[in-house]
Amino acid sequence: MVNMDLSENRTFFFDLDDTLWNWDEFKSGALDLLESLESAGRNVYFHTDNTLHDREGYARKLSKMGFETDEDQIITSGFIASKILNENNITKAYVVGESGLVSEVQDSGIEISADAAYAVVGLDRSFSYDKLEKLRKITGNGGQVLVCSNEKYFSRKDRKQVHQKALNSAINEFADSRLVGKPSQDFIDCFKDYFSYFPGKSVFIGDRPSDIEAGNKLGMSTAAVMQGSINEETLRNLEGKQVPDYALTRLDKLRRRVI
């Protein structure tokens, strides 16, 4: 890791879960950091593999929590999955997920159908045997399953909750799935098309090794917030593209290095 001078950077890409918030509330210093960056003329964008909301839903959530945001400032793995389907002329897909993923897929013009040859899987707190059986049939018939995340947990204000990784393990008992969230090549390619930025003047911030790997693949500076799955011990054991340029114990330390 190098000396933490970020004053020349113009664009900041923040992960949401366990980086900026614990879903129900911002982490300490997060809102002040976002407001300070915006006031200083910096560009602020967001990325997430959590498909409980679509881009519009996350924009509303951020705005309601105090930081006015437009959906074009946000990329989700649900949006990426929908883009992949459209690029491959797929007109219908089976969706395992909640309202955010359903909206993202439908809004892209794709019909949701249990008879589809493609499936998109996001976080689904009502995952069931019947849904797994439908996914098994899709893969057994030569279809493909796009999974939006490989996260193990996501945090609420007062507890951790199971994320999507366990669902993926069940699916992969029958066939290999295709990850479209961080740090997949699908994520990298779509991110480059979606946002306009100069890699040498940009910072990619997250709490997981996969966040850091994605940022490094995109050619940006990377900052690990050690409030999620990266702590001092895991930080020492990271290798290759998962090694961040900077490690932050608190978000307010980033603010002091930028403003």
Secondary structure as UniProt FT lines:
FT   TURN            7..8
FT   STRAND          11..15
FT   TURN            18..20
FT   TURN            28..29
FT   HELIX           30..39
FT   TURN            40..41
FT   STRAND          43..48
FT   HELIX           55..64
FT   TURN            65..66
FT   HELIX           71..73
FT   STRAND          74..76
FT   HELIX           77..87
FT   TURN            88..89
FT   STRAND          92..96
FT   HELIX           99..107
FT   TURN            108..109
FT   STRAND          111..112
FT   TURN            114..115
FT   STRAND          118..121
FT   TURN            125..126
FT   HELIX           129..140
FT   TURN            141..142
FT   STRAND          144..147
FT   STRAND          153..155
FT   STRAND          160..162
FT   HELIX           165..171
FT   TURN            172..174
FT   STRAND          178..179
FT   TURN            182..183
FT   HELIX           185..194
FT   HELIX           199..201
FT   STRAND          202..206
FT   HELIX           209..217
FT   TURN            218..219
FT   STRAND          221..225
FT   TURN            226..227
FT   HELIX           232..237
FT   HELIX           240..242
FT   STRAND          246..248
FT   HELIX           251..258
//
